[in-house]
């Protein structure tokens, strides 16, 4: 499959999908899965063009438009008939909310409906929420939930290993702990890569993804994900450790009195370090955009990191807003499952002394399973977030 044959489709409601090839898009058009009022482009630097003004689809759009029943509603006819000029399509698609506006009687007037996003420069929370709700629908597919359950079990095992009694703090146990942690993280990254690829294939081909499509090239993708995690999160964690260590290095020794100069210098460094650390912690969440970037762009880890930094530089505020809203929705979906197991963590639940270890193990495994919907949704939502930021209607060129 050649990357040059990809098409980006923007539906009349603003959703942006990616088709794998011209043949796939023609098949979906013929099946009625893509509205005739949609616009397409080859790459983010191109203008959105109506399907009827595209050489590859003009004949099919004309044929399908001729099949439209004469008695259709005015909204259906406006969605299926392209604009008379390509420039009109570009102008209409460039104005947020101007394409395929429903009749006024379908949406009663409210205070919020008077807000003009093009004039007031609104952040578009409603559009962000629509994308995240679509990601929630996608995350509830059986295949993705199965992967989320496996990832949740793995997370529960990690919780268990951290508290297990046989992990003594000697050299051999620490080496075993680090090896198990490394293996678990690699498996978790592989599951994340597989779930990310299944989601992208579903969006690109407009159909459910197959297991063999997701597993194809998963080994190389896992290596790239692990490498990016070591580079990004390792660098961020190293800076955090350095910022926490600097005040001790600039201050007096354990048996020495602090001078006024040392107090001022170390205190200033401590205050600035706390602010810098607060700004560094979101990097651990922003990293989750790298797996979908590696899947969508099919690039190396170095090229992916450059594109990731460019994406953050251009859309840092939108990334933060998107992921904050995604966390809120994920917690909302997971809360009922956490409430089910909450009584097992209360002091009122006290098993026999000899079975305390069994109770601890069961608690942590159940906690990991309860987090499975959150993990599934978080990974899936970042695919939607990346595609919308990189190829969406409001993305910068």
C-alpha positions as CSV (number, residue, x, y, z in Angstrom):
1,X,0.0,0.0,0.0
2,X,1.5,3.3,-1.1
3,X,1.3,6.2,1.3
4,X,0.8,8.6,-1.7
5,X,-2.6,7.0,-2.4
6,X,-4.0,8.1,1.0
7,X,-7.0,10.4,1.1
8,X,-8.3,12.5,4.0
9,X,-12.1,12.8,4.0
10,X,-13.9,15.5,5.9
11,X,-17.6,14.7,6.5
12,X,-20.2,17.4,6.5
13,X,-20.4,17.3,10.3
14,X,-16.6,18.1,10.5
15,X,-15.3,14.6,11.2
16,X,-12.0,13.8,9.4
17,X,-11.1,10.3,8.4
18,X,-8.2,8.8,6.5
19,X,-8.9,6.3,3.6
20,X,-6.2,3.9,2.7
21,X,-6.5,4.3,-1.1
22,X,-8.6,5.6,-3.9
23,X,-10.1,2.2,-4.4
24,X,-11.2,2.0,-0.8
25,X,-12.8,5.4,-0.9
26,X,-14.7,4.7,-4.1
27,X,-16.0,1.5,-2.5
28,X,-17.2,3.3,0.6
29,X,-18.8,6.0,-1.6
30,X,-20.6,3.4,-3.6
31,X,-21.8,1.7,-0.4
32,X,-23.2,5.0,1.0
33,X,-20.8,5.2,3.9
34,X,-19.4,8.5,2.8
35,X,-21.8,11.5,2.2
36,X,-21.5,13.0,-1.2
37,X,-21.2,16.4,0.4
38,X,-17.8,15.5,1.9
39,X,-14.6,17.1,0.9
40,X,-11.2,15.4,0.3
41,X,-7.5,16.2,0.1
42,X,-4.3,14.3,-0.3
43,X,-2.1,15.9,2.4
44,X,-2.5,18.6,5.1
45,X,-0.9,21.2,2.8
46,X,-3.7,20.8,0.2
47,X,-7.0,22.6,0.1
48,X,-10.2,20.7,0.9
49,X,-12.0,20.0,-2.5
50,X,-15.5,18.7,-3.1
51,X,-15.7,15.1,-4.3
52,X,-17.4,16.2,-7.5
53,X,-14.4,18.4,-8.4
54,X,-11.9,15.6,-7.9
55,X,-10.9,13.6,-11.0
56,X,-10.8,10.3,-9.1
57,X,-14.4,10.5,-7.9
58,X,-16.3,12.9,-10.2
59,X,-17.8,10.2,-12.3
60,X,-18.9,8.2,-9.3
61,X,-20.4,11.2,-7.5
62,X,-22.4,12.1,-10.7
63,X,-23.7,8.6,-10.9
64,X,-24.7,8.4,-7.3
65,X,-26.2,11.9,-7.3
66,X,-28.4,10.8,-10.3
67,X,-29.7,7.9,-8.2
68,X,-30.9,10.2,-5.4
69,X,-34.7,10.1,-5.0
70,X,-36.4,13.3,-6.3
71,X,-38.5,13.5,-3.1
72,X,-35.6,13.8,-0.7
73,X,-35.6,16.6,1.9
74,X,-33.8,19.8,1.4
75,X,-31.1,18.9,3.9
76,X,-30.4,15.6,2.1
77,X,-30.1,17.4,-1.3
78,X,-27.8,20.0,0.1
79,X,-25.6,17.2,1.6
80,X,-25.3,15.3,-1.7
81,X,-24.9,18.2,-4.2
82,X,-21.4,19.7,-4.3
83,X,-20.8,23.5,-4.6
84,X,-20.8,25.0,-8.0
85,X,-17.1,26.1,-7.8
86,X,-14.1,24.5,-6.1
87,X,-13.3,27.8,-4.4
88,X,-16.7,27.8,-2.8
89,X,-16.0,24.4,-1.3
90,X,-12.7,25.7,0.2
91,X,-14.4,28.8,1.6
92,X,-17.2,26.8,3.1
93,X,-15.0,24.2,4.7
94,X,-12.6,26.8,6.0
95,X,-15.4,28.4,8.1
96,X,-16.1,26.4,11.3
97,X,-19.7,25.3,11.6
98,X,-20.8,26.6,8.2
99,X,-21.1,23.2,6.4
100,X,-24.5,21.5,6.4
101,X,-26.2,23.6,9.1
102,X,-29.4,21.9,10.1
103,X,-32.7,23.8,9.9
104,X,-33.3,26.2,12.7
105,X,-36.4,24.3,13.9
106,X,-34.2,21.2,14.6
107,X,-32.1,23.1,17.2
108,X,-33.9,25.5,19.4
109,X,-32.1,28.8,20.1
110,X,-30.1,29.0,23.3
111,X,-27.7,31.5,24.9
112,X,-24.8,29.3,23.8
113,X,-26.1,29.2,20.2
114,X,-25.5,32.9,19.8
115,X,-21.7,32.5,20.2
116,X,-19.8,32.9,17.0
117,X,-16.6,30.8,17.2
118,X,-15.1,32.5,14.2
119,X,-15.4,36.0,15.7
120,X,-14.9,35.3,19.4
121,X,-12.0,32.8,18.9
122,X,-13.5,30.1,21.1
123,X,-11.5,27.0,21.8
124,X,-14.2,24.7,20.5
125,X,-14.9,22.6,23.5
126,X,-18.1,21.2,22.0
127,X,-16.2,19.9,18.9
128,X,-13.5,18.4,21.2
129,X,-16.2,16.6,23.2
130,X,-17.8,15.2,20.0
131,X,-14.5,13.7,19.0
132,X,-13.9,12.2,22.4
133,X,-17.4,10.7,22.5
134,X,-16.8,9.2,19.1
135,X,-13.6,7.7,20.6
136,X,-15.6,6.3,23.5
137,X,-17.9,4.5,21.0
138,X,-14.9,3.1,19.2
139,X,-13.3,2.0,22.5
140,X,-16.3,-0.1,23.4
141,X,-15.7,-2.5,20.5
142,X,-15.2,-6.1,21.8
143,X,-11.7,-6.5,20.4
144,X,-10.5,-3.3,22.0
145,X,-12.1,-4.2,25.3
146,X,-10.4,-7.6,25.3
147,X,-7.0,-5.8,24.8
148,X,-8.0,-3.4,27.6
149,X,-8.8,-6.3,30.0
150,X,-5.4,-7.9,29.2
151,X,-3.7,-4.6,29.9
152,X,-5.7,-4.2,33.1
153,X,-4.6,-7.6,34.3
154,X,-1.0,-6.7,33.5
155,X,-1.4,-3.5,35.5
156,X,-2.9,-5.4,38.4
157,X,0.1,-7.8,38.4
158,X,2.4,-4.7,38.5
159,X,0.5,-3.4,41.5
160,X,0.8,-6.9,43.1
161,X,4.6,-7.2,42.4
162,X,5.2,-3.9,44.1
163,X,3.6,-5.0,47.3
164,X,4.5,-8.7,47.2
165,X,6.1,-10.0,50.4
166,X,8.8,-12.0,48.6
167,X,10.3,-8.8,47.1
168,X,13.0,-8.2,49.7
169,X,15.3,-5.2,49.2
170,X,18.4,-7.2,48.5
171,X,20.4,-7.1,45.2
172,X,19.0,-10.3,43.7
173,X,15.3,-9.3,44.4
174,X,15.9,-5.8,43.0
175,X,17.4,-7.2,39.8
176,X,14.4,-9.6,39.5
177,X,12.0,-6.7,40.1
178,X,13.6,-4.6,37.4
179,X,13.6,-7.4,34.9
180,X,9.9,-8.2,35.5
181,X,9.1,-4.5,35.3
182,X,10.9,-4.1,32.0
183,X,9.2,-7.2,30.5
184,X,5.8,-6.0,31.7
185,X,6.3,-2.5,30.2
186,X,7.3,-4.0,26.9
187,X,4.2,-6.2,26.8
188,X,2.1,-3.2,27.8
189,X,3.6,-1.1,25.0
190,X,2.9,-3.9,22.6
191,X,-0.7,-4.0,23.7
192,X,-0.9,-0.2,23.3
193,X,0.6,-0.4,19.8
194,X,-1.8,-3.1,18.8
195,X,-4.9,-1.2,20.1
196,X,-3.6,2.0,18.4
197,X,-3.2,0.2,15.1
198,X,-6.6,-1.5,15.2
199,X,-8.2,1.9,15.9
200,X,-6.4,3.6,13.0
201,X,-7.2,0.8,10.6
202,X,-10.9,1.1,11.6
203,X,-10.8,4.9,10.9
204,X,-8.8,4.6,7.7
205,X,-10.7,1.8,6.0
206,X,-14.1,2.6,7.5
207,X,-14.7,-1.0,8.6
208,X,-13.8,-3.2,11.6
209,X,-10.1,-4.1,11.8
210,X,-8.8,-7.6,11.6
211,X,-6.4,-9.2,14.0
212,X,-3.8,-9.9,11.3
213,X,-3.9,-6.3,10.2
214,X,-3.1,-5.1,13.7
215,X,-0.4,-7.7,14.2
216,X,1.4,-7.0,11.0
217,X,4.6,-5.1,11.9
218,X,3.8,-5.0,15.6
219,X,7.3,-6.0,16.6
220,X,8.9,-3.0,14.9
221,X,6.2,-0.7,16.2
222,X,6.7,-2.0,19.8
223,X,10.5,-1.3,19.5
224,X,9.8,2.3,18.3
225,X,7.2,2.9,21.1
226,X,9.6,1.5,23.8
227,X,12.5,3.7,22.4
228,X,10.3,6.8,22.4
229,X,9.2,6.1,25.9
230,X,12.8,5.7,27.1
231,X,13.8,8.9,25.4
232,X,10.9,11.2,26.3
233,X,9.9,9.9,29.7
234,X,13.5,9.1,30.7
235,X,14.5,12.7,29.8
236,X,11.6,14.2,31.7
237,X,12.2,12.0,34.8
238,X,15.9,12.8,34.7
239,X,15.2,16.6,34.7
240,X,12.7,16.1,37.7
241,X,15.4,14.2,39.7
242,X,17.9,16.9,38.9
243,X,15.6,19.7,39.9
244,X,14.9,17.9,43.2
245,X,18.6,17.3,43.9
246,X,19.9,20.9,43.1
247,X,18.7,22.5,46.4
248,X,20.7,19.9,48.4
249,X,23.8,20.5,46.3
250,X,23.6,24.3,46.6
251,X,22.8,24.2,50.3
252,X,24.9,23.4,53.4
253,X,26.1,20.0,54.4
254,X,24.2,17.8,56.9
255,X,26.4,19.0,59.8
256,X,26.8,22.7,58.6
257,X,24.8,25.8,59.3
258,X,23.0,27.4,56.3
259,X,24.3,30.9,55.4
260,X,22.0,33.6,54.3
261,X,23.4,33.4,50.7
262,X,22.8,29.6,50.6
263,X,19.3,30.0,51.8
264,X,18.4,32.6,49.2
265,X,20.2,30.7,46.3
266,X,18.8,27.3,47.3
267,X,15.4,28.7,48.0
268,X,15.2,30.4,44.6
269,X,16.3,27.2,42.9
270,X,13.8,25.2,44.9
271,X,10.9,27.5,43.9
272,X,11.8,27.6,40.3
273,X,12.4,23.8,40.3
274,X,8.9,23.2,41.7
275,X,7.4,25.3,38.9
276,X,9.4,23.6,36.3
277,X,8.5,20.2,37.7
278,X,4.8,21.0,37.6
279,X,5.3,21.9,33.9
280,X,7.2,18.6,33.2
281,X,4.6,16.2,34.6
282,X,2.2,16.7,31.6
283,X,4.9,15.5,29.3
284,X,4.2,12.0,30.6
285,X,0.6,12.4,29.3
286,X,1.7,14.1,26.0
287,X,3.8,11.1,25.2
288,X,0.7,9.1,24.5
289,X,0.4,11.0,21.2
290,X,3.6,9.3,19.9
291,X,2.2,5.8,19.4
292,X,-0.7,7.0,17.1
293,X,1.9,9.3,15.3
294,X,4.2,6.3,14.6
295,X,1.2,4.2,13.4
296,X,-0.4,6.9,11.2
297,X,2.8,8.3,9.7
298,X,4.7,5.0,9.6
299,X,7.9,6.7,10.3
300,X,11.0,6.0,12.4
301,X,11.2,7.0,16.1
302,X,13.5,10.0,15.4
303,X,11.2,11.4,12.7
304,X,8.2,10.7,15.0
305,X,9.8,12.7,17.9
306,X,10.4,15.6,15.6
307,X,6.8,15.6,14.4
308,X,5.6,15.2,18.0
309,X,7.6,18.3,19.1
310,X,6.2,20.2,16.2
311,X,2.7,19.1,17.1
312,X,3.1,20.3,20.7
313,X,4.6,23.6,19.6
314,X,1.6,24.3,17.3
315,X,-1.2,22.9,19.4
316,X,0.0,22.7,23.0
317,X,-3.2,24.3,24.4
318,X,-5.5,22.1,22.4
319,X,-3.5,19.0,23.3
320,X,-3.8,19.8,27.0
321,X,-7.5,20.5,26.7
322,X,-8.1,17.4,24.7
323,X,-6.3,15.1,27.1
324,X,-7.8,16.8,30.2
325,X,-11.3,16.1,28.8
326,X,-10.3,12.6,27.9
327,X,-9.1,11.9,31.4
328,X,-12.4,13.2,32.8
329,X,-14.5,11.0,30.4
330,X,-12.2,8.0,31.2
331,X,-12.6,8.4,34.9
332,X,-16.4,8.8,34.4
333,X,-16.6,5.5,32.5
334,X,-14.4,3.7,35.1
335,X,-16.0,5.1,38.2
336,X,-18.8,2.5,38.4
337,X,-16.3,-0.4,38.2
338,X,-14.2,1.3,41.0
339,X,-17.3,1.7,43.1
340,X,-18.0,-2.1,42.8
341,X,-14.6,-3.0,44.3
342,X,-14.3,0.0,46.7
343,X,-15.8,-2.0,49.7
344,X,-13.0,-4.5,49.4
345,X,-10.4,-1.8,50.2
346,X,-12.2,-0.5,53.3
347,X,-11.1,-1.4,56.8
348,X,-14.4,-3.2,57.4
349,X,-13.3,-5.9,55.0
350,X,-10.8,-7.9,57.1
351,X,-10.0,-11.5,56.0
352,X,-8.2,-14.0,58.3
353,X,-4.6,-13.2,59.1
354,X,-3.3,-16.2,57.2
355,X,-5.1,-15.1,54.1
356,X,-4.0,-11.5,54.0
357,X,-1.7,-12.1,51.0
358,X,-4.4,-13.7,49.0
359,X,-6.7,-10.8,49.8
360,X,-4.0,-8.3,48.7
361,X,-3.4,-10.1,45.5
362,X,-7.1,-10.3,44.6
363,X,-7.6,-6.6,45.4
364,X,-4.8,-5.5,43.0
365,X,-5.9,-7.8,40.2
366,X,-9.5,-6.5,40.6
367,X,-8.2,-2.9,40.6
368,X,-6.3,-3.5,37.4
369,X,-9.4,-5.0,35.8
370,X,-11.5,-2.0,36.9
371,X,-9.0,0.2,35.1
372,X,-9.4,-1.7,31.9
373,X,-12.1,0.7,30.4
374,X,-10.0,3.7,31.3
375,X,-6.9,2.2,29.6
376,X,-8.8,1.2,26.5
377,X,-10.5,4.6,26.2
378,X,-7.3,6.5,26.9
379,X,-5.3,4.7,24.1
380,X,-8.2,4.9,21.6
381,X,-8.9,8.6,22.4
382,X,-5.3,9.6,21.7
383,X,-5.7,8.2,18.1
384,X,-8.7,10.5,17.6
385,X,-6.9,13.4,19.2
386,X,-3.8,13.0,17.0
387,X,-5.8,12.7,13.8
388,X,-7.9,15.7,14.6
389,X,-4.9,17.9,15.6
390,X,-2.8,16.8,12.6
391,X,-5.4,16.5,9.8
392,X,-8.5,18.1,11.3
393,X,-10.4,21.1,9.9
394,X,-8.8,23.5,12.3
395,X,-5.2,22.2,12.0
396,X,-2.6,24.7,11.1
397,X,-0.6,24.2,7.9
